[in-house]
Amino acid sequence: MNLASIQAAENKLLLHTYDRTPCLFVSGHGVYLRDEDGNDYLDLLSGIGVSALGYAHPAVEEAIRRQSTRLLHTSNLFFHEHTADLALRLTEMSGLDRVFLCNSGTEAWEAALKLARANAGRLRANGRTIGTKFLALEHSFHGRTMGSVATTHKEKYREPFAPVMPNVEFVRFNDVDDLRTKFSNEVCAICIEAVQGEGGIHPLTQEFIAAARQLCDSTGALLLADEIQCGMGRTGKWFAYQHYGIQPDVTALAKPIANGIPMGAMLCTNDAALAITPGMHGTTFGGGPLACAVAITVIDTMKRENMLAHVNEVGEFFRAQLHALAARHECIVDVRGLGLMLGLELNSVELAKQVAAQMMDRRIILNRTSETVLRFLPPYILEREHVETAISALDEILKVSAAFAGAASAGEQSHG
Ligand SMILES: Cc1ncc(COP(=O)(O)O)c(C=O)c1O
């Protein structure tokens, strides 16, 4: 099958949830994806923040090979040899106490939401006054299932499925006064992303996170940190909230945790965990032997290869290069992000679309989020030379587009 026949078949057979770029990838190596004609693409998106160790990493391949010949599935009715080892690593890295393993980001976030409701129920049973409302943030994204979508800000994701889970209120991003005004004993949790991803690569302020922590402490509400995109080393620390020196009660992980084998995790404090007893929550596939074995390998490889330092170093270089680019091009209105989670905001939707498409023509993959933001979530193994390639391509594209815009406006003036 080639691209054209696959496209035709998908058009007939698949639910139309994505407008795919017409490109058929058949393999990958390092930071490159290879298409059916043998062309290599520099991948600055890593499958939306998933393939952190890049493609065909020998340690990941070996972990999959080894585990696939031993055991793929047990269900959570039995023990297997990797769950506790993975949980130990995750709790040590996060400063949290307990782990629930699942299969995706949205499932991890659902677990967090359910835990917050159950925790409030437990507190009420102990005589505390606490309600069932969630405060989420404007421009948030937490996933596509009913609870996740209810805490996701963009209306286009929620409205077609209304009524979604009620009792969610949105707080203006980084607006401490709005947070304080909307917080009350009715709230069972405040939902944050320390760095918003889909929302356009926006870090929260120290002041906002500190206020959220303090408000939760005042009532027993839980601080839920969605680290599905910004966690697991993406920002140069294991968890983005660690940049702020503030511990959430609950965090949700997914994307890079098993480098492409589907996996999610919800981590919480011992205290919050008291709200869950056997039978209240579960999953058939979650935390299976294959995903756990690979996740352990990903974490151990990241530690062995000192990957957080590398993310910081290459991320700093990338950011500095983006700032230098911004100094040369008026159409760049902002550069944001931490580590290898970076955004370049342009001054028009049309330009952002064109630049993303032209980068793809040059076989460099990035994507556009929040209309005008070019988003970079490259593999952690990215090197400076890859950054230089991307920056010079961006520079050339923006120069040509500025020259075109200049010529067009000169044409308009001479006609007028
Ligand atoms: C911050 C955040 N939360 C949740 C999700 C949902 O994760 P998944 O697509 O694995 O369900 C995403 C996905 O992009 C995300 O970026």
The ligand as an ORCA input file, in Angstrom:
! r2SCAN-3c Opt
* xyz 0 1
  C      -1.673     18.831     29.005
  C      -2.383     17.655     28.389
  N      -3.275     16.971     29.123
  C      -3.915     15.906     28.619
  C      -3.711     15.475     27.330
  C      -4.443     14.270     26.795
  O      -3.557     13.214     26.615
  P      -3.960     11.986     25.679
  O      -4.064     12.510     24.284
  O      -2.855     10.983     25.866
  O      -5.274     11.471     26.187
  C      -2.796     16.168     26.525
  C      -2.590     15.781     25.120
  O      -2.116     16.524     24.306
  C      -2.114     17.289     27.063
  O      -1.235     17.996     26.351
*
